[in-house]
Amino acid sequence: MKYFWIFTIIVFFGKLSAQKDTLHLYQIYNSFSNQGKAEWTAFENNWNYFTYSDLKTKQHIKQLDCKSCENFFAELYIEITEEGKLATVKFLKGKKCGVVIDDALLKKQFEEGLRNKLFTHVKNKMFKVKLGQVLKC
């Protein structure tokens, strides 16, 4: 019941914010238009296929499995301007094989994997996103 009230308060204050749209729940983009959802999904798929695969290779992670490495992910805070440019990409937290990511280079690699993207339908947004993979072992 506590989480219901927290969610209700977040939604209420989100509606009060007329200048920017803030998302508080991961991977739930109700405020995105259908084109925005499609664009973000395509971006995530592309990021997972190319950038994430490169990060895993650089970090010597061949495969995620429950025996050796059950997670490799990052939570990032993102702000997208009215022009569709990424104004802010900030690493919030993440884990690599169960260990909290403290490596500044790895944090930068997660951030840089997003920097040069220009969006055409996802504009004027601020949100948190979880990129990477976590297995349920």
N, C-alpha and C positions, 0 to 999 in steps of 0.2 A: 504494500500500500504506500510505503514511503516513496518508492520509485515512481509510482503513479503521480504523486503530488509534485515531485521534482520535475518530471516530464511536463506536467501541466504548467508549472511556473515558467519553465524554459520556453515552451511554446508561446505562452502569453507575452513574455518579454520580447521574444523574437518577433511577434506581430507588431509590437510597439515601435520597433526599430524600422523606420521608414527609409532611412538613408542607405543602409547596406543590409543584405540578407545574411544572417548568420546560421550556420548549420551546427547542431550540437551532437548529433548522432552519427556514428560512422556509417558510411556507405548508404545512407538513406537521404536521397536528394529530392524530397518532395517539393521543394521550392524551385527546382530546376524545371525548365520547360522540357517538353519531350525531345526537342532538338538538343537542348543542353545535356539531358541525361544520356542521349546517344553519343554526343561528343565526348563527355567525360568517360563513359564506358569504353569507347574506342581508345581514348588516351590511356586508361588503366591497362587495357589489354596490350597495347603497344609497349607501355612501360614494363609490364611483367615479362613480355617476350624478349625485349632487347636489354633495357637498362638493368632490370632485376637479374637476368641471366648473367650479365657481365659482372654485377656486384658479387653474385655467388661464386663465380669463377675466381675473381680477385681475392675473395675471402677463403678460398680453398674448400668451398662447400659443394660437393659433387651432387648430393641429393639430400633432400629433407626426409627423414624417417624417424620413427620413435626410438630407435636404438642409439643413434649417435647425435642427431641434430633435429630437434622437433620444432624449431622456430627461427625465423630470420625476418624481422619486420621493423618498421619505423612508423611512429605516429608523427605527422607533420602538420603544422599550422600554415594555411595558405590564404593569401589575399589576392584576388584578381580584380584589376581595375575595370573601369567602364570601357576601356579600349581592348580588353581581353588579355592584357599582359599580366604576368605574375609580379606583383609588387613585393610580396613577402613570401618566403618559403623558410620556415624555421623548424628545425628538428626538435621535437619535444621529448620523445623517449623511444626506446627500441630495445630489442634483444637479438642476440646472435647465439643460437644453440643454448638458450636458457640463461645466458649471461647478459647483464645490462650493457648496452653499448656506451662506452666511454671514449672510444677512439675518435679524436677530432677529424681525422682524415675520412673515416667511414661515415661520420655524420655529414661531412661536406659532400661526399659522393652521393648520398641519398638526396641531399638538397639540390645538387647540381644536375641530377637526373631530371629535374623538373624545370629548371631555370629558363630555357630558351623557348618554351612553348607559348604559342599565341592562340588564344581561344576565340572562336567567332560567335558562339552561342552562350557560353558560360562567362558572364560578365557581372561585375559589381558584386562579388561574393566574398565572404570570409567563412572559412570552415576548417575543421580538422579532418584529416584523412589518414587511414591506416593502410600503408602499402607494404607488401611482402606476404609472407605466409606463416601461419601458425597451425600446426597439426593438433588434433584432439587425440592425444594418446591415452 
